[in-house]
Amino acid sequence: MDSTRLRYFVTVSETASIRKAAELLRLSPAALSKAISILEDEVGFQLCIPLGRGIAITDRGRELATKAKPLLEGLSSLAVSVKDQFDMLEDALRPVRIGTFEVFSTYFLSEFLQNLPSSYSLLLREVVPGELERALVERHVDFGLTYIPIPTSGIEHEQVSSIEMGVYGTKSFIHSISSKDISEIPFVIPIQPISGSPNKVQGLDGWPDDKIPRFAKYKVTLMESALEICRQGLAVCYIPTFIARLHNDQMKSKFMLEPLTSNKRLPVGKHGAYIARRKTDEEGEVFKKLAKTLRMSCAK
């Protein structure tokens, strides 16, 4: 039963006139009469009958109008309530929900937040690749930042930039191990394992473990812990070039990191930088700001 035709009939029953009801509803009398006729076919009984130059509402028609009126008022109230709730949501802060790991959460998001309008708030989840995609599927986050995309049904990874990678250590330590094989050089590596990577990457730093084995002397959870071990001249780490650059901007010369370039077994030093999102979601303003900031950060 169509609620619009039902509303038309309630108006007819209150005015007891097709002509007056049509004026109130801003319809032609013919269009209103047709709508009432269709409603009668839907309910299976006559709602009004001709009476002189006007109409009379049948007993069953009056009963229908009496029961329909509060229902229509409830529908109208519901529509107003939903609109008010959406208006309140639009006035409130809109959350930006992002899942990523330390490379981006520590060294990228500050710049992104500087370009985010004040009408947004941030929810950040620290998750490794694989968990990141699951968080998207389960709608805990709306965007993921990664350079290790894990193929997942319903999730799209869009490459927006590339990240240059390198093996970094202090100048004195790099000089001491420059002639050694990769298998002899002590590395500090992420402790979190990665599963599901199509290129068989096993660690969070993206090192190709299946092709170039290395001596993982230290394993840590936080990148800052890895950088401290490197600052102490105990190991090297495989990190994005922009991280090393930001690190060096804040350090005295003896703690600065420089790349190892003499070893021929070093992996090709670039990863794609991806924004992951659900395929059913539109890109929108936040996606574009994330992509722009990511491109700018990786290019520095």
ZILINKA-V399875 format. One record per residue. PHI is phi in degrees with one decimal (999 if undefined). Layout:
# ZILINKA-V399875
PHI / PHI
This chain:
# ZILINKA-V399875
999 / -79.6 / -67.0 / -67.7 / -65.9 / -64.6 / -64.5 / -58.2 / -66.2 / -59.9 / -66.0 / -62.5 / -65.9 / -76.6 / -95.4 / 54.5 / -155.7 / -64.8 / -64.8 / -64.9 / -63.9 / -62.7 / -65.0 / -65.3 / -88.0 / 58.8 / -122.6 / -80.0 / -56.5 / -65.7 / -65.1 / -67.8 / -60.1 / -64.5 / -63.6 / -65.8 / -63.0 / -65.0 / -62.9 / -61.5 / -65.0 / -69.5 / -86.4 / 86.2 / -153.4 / -77.4 / -100.5 / -148.0 / -131.2 / -62.6 / -144.9 / 62.6 / -90.2 / -119.0 / -137.5 / -127.0 / -85.0 / -69.8 / -59.1 / -68.9 / -66.5 / -63.6 / -63.8 / -64.1 / -63.5 / -63.6 / -77.5 / -75.4 / -58.4 / -66.5 / -65.8 / -67.2 / -64.8 / -64.6 / -62.4 / -63.8 / -64.8 / -63.0 / -61.0 / -65.1 / -62.8 / -63.6 / -61.8 / -62.4 / -65.0 / -66.7 / -63.7 / -65.7 / -64.6 / -66.9 / -76.6 / -79.2 / -67.2 / -94.7 / -77.0 / -103.2 / -107.4 / -124.0 / -114.8 / -167.5 / -125.0 / -59.9 / -53.1 / -91.6 / -65.3 / -89.3 / -110.1 / -124.1 / -66.3 / -60.1 / -70.3 / -62.7 / -65.4 / -64.7 / -99.5 / -89.7 / -56.9 / -66.9 / -78.6 / -107.7 / -119.7 / -120.9 / -119.2 / -118.9 / -113.1 / -84.9 / -139.5 / -88.2 / -51.6 / 97.9 / -65.2 / -59.6 / -65.5 / -64.9 / -63.2 / -68.6 / -59.2 / -85.2 / 64.1 / -81.3 / -135.5 / -112.6 / -140.1 / -128.7 / -111.7 / -158.8 / -120.6 / -128.0 / -71.0 / -105.5 / -55.4 / -143.9 / -59.1 / 86.5 / -113.8 / -113.7 / -108.5 / -105.8 / -77.1 / -112.9 / -164.7 / -135.1 / -116.5 / -78.7 / -111.4 / -162.6 / -93.0 / -123.5 / -159.5 / -67.4 / -57.7 / -65.9 / -71.5 / -58.9 / -63.3 / -74.0 / -114.6 / -59.9 / -97.3 / -85.9 / -74.9 / -53.8 / -66.4 / -104.3 / -89.7 / -71.4 / -109.2 / -107.9 / -127.7 / -68.1 / -82.7 / -70.7 / -81.5 / -116.2 / -127.4 / 92.2 / -71.2 / -67.1 / -100.6 / 66.4 / -63.5 / -108.4 / -113.3 / -66.3 / -82.0 / 83.2 / -66.6 / -76.8 / -60.6 / -72.9 / -106.6 / -131.7 / -63.7 / -137.0 / -90.7 / -87.4 / -77.9 / -125.3 / -127.8 / -134.8 / -88.8 / -98.9 / -62.8 / -61.5 / -66.4 / -63.3 / -65.0 / -65.9 / -61.7 / -67.1 / -60.9 / -79.8 / 72.6 / -103.8 / -164.8 / -115.6 / -136.3 / -103.4 / -138.3 / -64.6 / -59.9 / -68.4 / -67.8 / -61.7 / -66.0 / -65.0 / -60.6 / -67.0 / -64.1 / -110.7 / -116.4 / -69.6 / -57.2 / -71.2 / -101.9 / -68.5 / -105.6 / -132.1 / -79.1 / -86.0 / -122.4 / -81.0 / -87.0 / -76.0 / -92.0 / -66.1 / -70.4 / -59.9 / -90.9 / -143.0 / -120.6 / -72.0 / -105.6 / -119.9 / -108.6 / -99.3 / -155.8 / -71.3 / -63.7 / -82.0 / -91.4 / -77.8 / -64.3 / 74.4 / -65.2 / -65.1 / -57.8 / -64.6 / -68.9 / -61.3 / -62.9 / -63.6 / -67.0 / -65.2 / -63.5 / -67.0 / -66.5 / -72.2 / -83.4 / -71.5
